């Protein structure tokens, strides 16, 4: 695990990829005094490391904002009993995709955000923005009008390359709109759920255009098209191209 202070009181915890994937996990801590609000938890062992890392600074976790309800973003909630959780009201469908109903108790957010919500956390201003795409429950999180946590709406490998969108056919239109929205927010420094922080506004536009191009190609063909056809005209090489199969499942 690596720990980077992005700005005073904003720490990025970076976890290496698990063995079968090419991307790691980010957990962000926004700190005020001796309290932290974290964005996502990663897997449970990663949450333990974040907790320890913060405790070394004399800081305890008071709240968790969940960007969306996939396993690698929230599994560590089990290790954070008694901590206030914030997440989209539309969590159910995403949880149902990977977890039986009777095991969902740990993950249901205490504070359900219907669309958008501003949270003042000490000297920090956080804004949660409903932006369904990669999942129906995605919240983008603005931090102090400087950073934008973009969840998995654009994902990156540990080595920096963009990942192919991980979606099914039902998500394509939402995901297109979501990534298009991100282009309009490129004045912010982007913090992806997976990958390095992006400070280059130009790079954000190029990466978003490539994702949109891929999605458009799928949408404009009634028949199934190959990954090569769908990415022909993209100016990048996506990683995890096997996810293309998910679109047609
Ligand atoms: Zn995800």
Boltz pocket constraint, residues with backbone or C-beta under 6 A from the ligand:
constraints:
  - pocket:
      binder: B
      contacts: [[A, 68], [A, 70], [A, 134], [A, 135], [A, 152]]
      max_distance: 6.0
